Amino acid sequence: MRRFSLLVALAFFACVPNAMALIQIDRGIAGARLGASPAQVRAALGKPTKVNSGRNEFGPWQRYTFAGGIGVFFQGRKEVTSVQTTGLGDRTAKGVGVGSTQDEVVKNVPRVKCETVETSLTCHTRDLLPGQRVTDFRIEDGKVVRVTVGIVID
């Protein structure tokens, strides 16, 4: 009976990584989902370590920074318009995140295409058109250095 309990526990933990994947393609990262309010983000992630705000050509904005390399951006200050991570802990259901190779991104992220935009190599899930939800993997020296899930503004 003890051996059976151990096998059940091991089977449970073998399934946990997929359930705990924190990068949700075209939806969000670590509990900060596109369209969520600042209150919803605080409920999911706690108190930010830093809060910045200002204005740009699209209007007022606010940015929450959290431990682990998570940044949440609110263009218009009302809902999440992008979230990014530079930390090693957040991964997709297939294990892709910061530190992954370009080949791993291409093999494990549906609909991804890679291209050089200005001077940066980027692999993204959709065309970079206004209003489109996109997951972008920025690649430097062959590895992902930042993952951003956001809504293209312009």
WODATA-V137306 format. One line per field, one symbol per residue. phi: phi as a letter, one per 30 degrees, with the letter a starting at -180 (. if undefined). psi: psi as a letter, one per 30 degrees, with the letter a starting at -180 (. if undefined). burial: 1 if it has 9 or more other C-alpha atoms within 8 Angstrom, else 0. A space follows every 50 residues. Layout:
phi = ???
psi = ???
burial = ???
This chain:
phi = .dddddddddddddddeddceccceiblbhicceiddeddddddciddda bbalbbdcjdbbbccbeiicbbccdjicbdcabbbcddddbddcidaejd dedddddccdidbcacchccdbcbdbddceiddbcccdcbhibdcacbca cdcb
psi = eeeeeeeeeeeefffeeefgkfjjkgeakhfjkkflleeeeeeefaklfk kllakaffallkkkkllggkkkkjjfgelkflklkglffkllfggkakfl leeeeeffjkgkkklkjcgkkkklflkikkfkkkkkjkkkhflkfkkkkl kke.
burial = 00000000000000001100111111111111110111011100100100 10000000011111110111111111101111111111011110011101 11011100100110000001111111000001111111110011111111 1100
